[in-house]
Amino acid sequence: MAEQQRSGPLDDIIIIDCTMAFAGPFGTALLADLGANVIKVEPPGGDGFRPVPPFPPNYHHAFKPADDGADYGMAFAAVNRNKRSVCLDLKQDSDKEIFLTLCEQADAVVENMRGGVMDDLGLGYETIAARNPQIVYGAIRGYGDERTGQSPYGEWPCLDVAGQSVGGLVEATGDLWPVAISDIYPGTLMALGLVSAVHKARRTGKGEFFDVAMYDAVMTLLRSHISSFSLTQQEPKPGRRVLVPFSLFPAKDGRVAIAAPVERHWQYLCEAMQREDLITDDRTSSNAKRAANQDFTEAEVANWTSTKTKQEIVDLLGGKVPVGPANTMAEVFDDPHVAARAMLEEFQIPGNDNPAATLAANPIKYQTTPTGLYQRPPLLGEHTDEVLAEFNAKRS
């Protein structure tokens, strides 16, 4: 179950988190896992991600006392651990003043709204910086903010599928990723950018605005494609590889990933397959030749893997050749690696008769500095009174 004390290398940083949905909360969750004091500011209706299923049995999507049921689904819980929730109506002058009082005492404020929304509320970077010149203001936008470079699409809304598409990822890979990579990666970059900017602000006494555009972030995932295209003017062909074998292969009970472009790995693989002839075969004797004969090479490997289970393949190749079974979620939960690395953490869902739930743990492990789940995902506005008292921000 969750620890009761916040700790980590960022435990001296205060972040006012106005993000919603997935990209922003993913990034601030990384920071919260590393010890940052993340205060999630939500409107009266809450983060729109709260009512995304699946839900605990005793579910409420409204502000309720902690013993009266959770008001969030597991999608919200996954990216809002280790945060406290404050409910403010930023359209009201009194709550705007409370918000600015929080920002006066914070290191950073983060939001992922469409460009201009916070400015229209009178709470843009310039207004906040006038109250706290050292504050760092981070934003995630689909196409960036005019402060850092005005895009012709700057006012457009953007969700993950659009971000994957415009940035070139869909055509490079052949399809949409089934995980929200154009939310996850911008959120990760935002977290890195925020820590970097806070580091500079503490050294210079001057904060600044920064943003991460979803479009731009997806492009950085494709740096090798971009550099290759600049030289060849050839579009990437999904499924065609410069490293071979480097793919998923069929097994009797699923699929397994094998990567053996390095010659010693290819030799080990051929020996495990009892196909030493492929080590010297003119079609497969080097990575360049295997890439030129990708279909033949992959067919030979697939002919072997398809006769064995995932575990049999791993037993033969593990420790010699980069190999990984395509695990189901049930297999991930049962893997001894996951237990050894403490990568699953439980929290008790608030409410009568609600079960415990499991979240993916912080993957950044320090030898001497503990991090992890110390506080379950918050109910809407659960910590409003506590935080306002802590920041001496009184309602008028």
Buried (B, 14 or more C-beta within 10 A) or exposed (E): EBBEEBBBBBBEBBBBBBBBBBBBBBBBBBBBBBBBBBBBBBBBBBBEBBBBEEBBEBBBBBBBEEEBBBBBBBBBBBBBBBBBBBBBBBEEEEBBBBBBBBBEBBBBBBBBBBBEBBBEBEBBBEBBBEEBEBBBBBBBBBBBBBBBEEBEBBEBEBBBEBBBBBBBBBBBBEEBBEEBBBBBBBBBBBBEBBBEBBEEBBEEEEBBBBBBBBBBBBBEBBEEBBEBBEEEEEEBEEEEBEBBBBBBBBBEEBBBBBBBBEEEBBBBBBBBBEBEEBBEBEEBBEBEBBBEBBEBBBEBBBEBBEEBBBBBBBEBBEEBBBBBBBBEEEEEEEBEEBEEEEBBBBBEBBBEEBEEBBBEBBEEEEEEBEBBBBBBBBBBBBBBEEBBEBBEBEEE
